[in-house]
Amino acid sequence: MTERWKKAALYIAGGWNVLGGVTALADPERHFSQLYRAALPLDQPVPAFFFRATWINVIAWGLGYILAARSPAARAPVLLAGASGKLAYFVACLALFTGGGGTTTLLALSALDLVFAGLFVAIVWGRALPVSRG
């Protein structure tokens, strides 16, 4: 995997997070209608706070992936933590889907996060392994 390819992949992953966070914050009702089988009472302060905080966090991680694209020396911690989070998110979405609370769209989009998790591990692993040029 070339450095150019790694950077492009990290910019895409970062953009994915930023786009997801911004669209969820901009139109929460649409977000819930597409991904979940229930609504979140955003007129209540605690659910509204956690909804907003979650998506602000997603945006911040996206910015982290973009910064990791720009700084190869600092990638490993960001990408390993990001891969762990994306794997946990996929497992949570799978549980929600199998329990009847999530839509097929949620499962499909979370599967893309699983792909990103694998990509992050591949980028870190590829950096850690010596390259043999024969």
C-alpha positions in Angstrom: 0.0 0.0 0.0 1.6 3.3 -1.1 1.7 6.4 1.0 -0.5 8.2 -1.5 -3.1 5.4 -1.3 -3.0 5.5 2.6 -3.5 9.3 2.6 -6.4 9.1 0.2 -8.0 6.3 2.2 -7.6 8.4 5.4 -9.0 11.5 3.8 -12.0 9.4 2.7 -12.5 7.9 6.2 -12.2 11.4 7.7 -14.7 12.8 5.2 -17.1 9.9 6.0 -17.1 10.8 9.7 -17.4 14.5 9.1 -20.2 14.0 6.6 -22.1 11.5 8.9 -21.8 13.8 11.9 -22.8 17.0 10.1 -25.8 15.3 8.4 -27.0 13.7 11.6 -26.8 17.1 13.5 -28.4 19.0 10.7 -31.5 16.8 10.4 -31.9 14.4 13.3 -35.4 13.4 12.4 -34.3 12.2 9.0 -31.3 10.5 10.5 -33.5 8.5 12.9 -36.1 7.7 10.3 -33.5 6.2 8.0 -31.5 4.2 10.5 -33.6 3.3 13.5 -37.1 1.8 14.1 -37.8 4.3 17.0 -37.4 8.0 17.6 -35.2 9.7 20.1 -37.0 12.4 22.2 -34.7 15.3 21.3 -37.1 17.7 23.0 -35.7 16.3 26.3 -32.3 17.8 27.3 -30.4 14.6 28.2 -31.2 12.6 25.0 -30.5 15.8 23.0 -27.2 16.3 24.7 -26.0 12.7 24.2 -27.1 12.8 20.5 -25.2 16.0 19.9 -22.2 15.0 21.9 -22.0 11.6 20.0 -22.0 13.2 16.6 -19.6 16.0 17.6 -17.3 13.2 18.7 -17.7 11.5 15.4 -16.8 14.7 13.6 -13.7 15.1 15.8 -12.6 11.6 15.0 -13.0 12.4 11.3 -10.7 15.4 11.7 -8.3 13.1 13.5 -8.2 10.7 10.5 -7.6 13.7 8.2 -4.7 14.8 10.5 -3.4 11.2 10.5 -3.3 11.4 6.7 -1.1 14.4 6.9 1.2 13.1 9.7 2.4 9.5 9.1 4.5 9.5 12.2 1.5 10.1 14.4 -0.9 7.6 12.7 -0.6 4.5 14.7 -2.3 5.6 18.0 -5.1 7.4 16.2 -5.8 4.6 13.8 -5.7 1.8 16.4 -8.1 3.7 18.7 -10.2 4.5 15.6 -10.3 0.9 14.5 -11.3 -0.2 18.0 -14.1 2.3 18.0 -15.4 1.4 14.6 -15.4 -2.3 15.4 -17.3 -1.6 18.6 -19.8 0.6 16.7 -20.3 -2.2 14.2 -21.0 -4.7 16.9 -23.4 -2.3 18.6 -25.2 -1.7 15.3 -25.4 -5.4 14.6 -26.9 -6.0 18.0 -29.4 -3.2 17.4 -30.3 -4.6 14.0 -30.7 -8.2 15.2 -32.8 -7.0 18.1 -35.2 -5.2 15.7 -34.2 -1.6 16.6 -32.0 -0.8 13.5 -32.7 -0.8 9.8 -30.9 -2.5 7.0 -29.4 0.9 6.1 -27.9 1.1 9.6 -26.3 -2.3 9.2 -25.0 -1.5 5.8 -23.4 1.8 6.9 -21.9 0.3 10.0 -20.4 -2.4 7.7 -18.5 0.4 6.0 -17.1 1.4 9.4 -16.0 -2.2 9.8 -14.2 -1.9 6.5 -12.5 1.3 7.7 -11.5 -0.5 10.9 -9.8 -3.2 8.8 -8.2 -0.5 6.6 -6.8 1.3 9.7 -5.2 -1.9 11.0 -3.8 -2.6 7.6 -2.2 0.8 7.4 -0.7 0.5 10.9 0.4 -3.1 10.3 1.9 -2.2 6.9 3.9 0.5 8.6 5.2 -1.8 11.3 6.3 -4.6 9.0 9.7 -4.3 7.3 9.4 -4.0 3.5 11.4 -6.5 1.6 12.5 -5.4 -1.8 13.9 -8.3 -3.7 
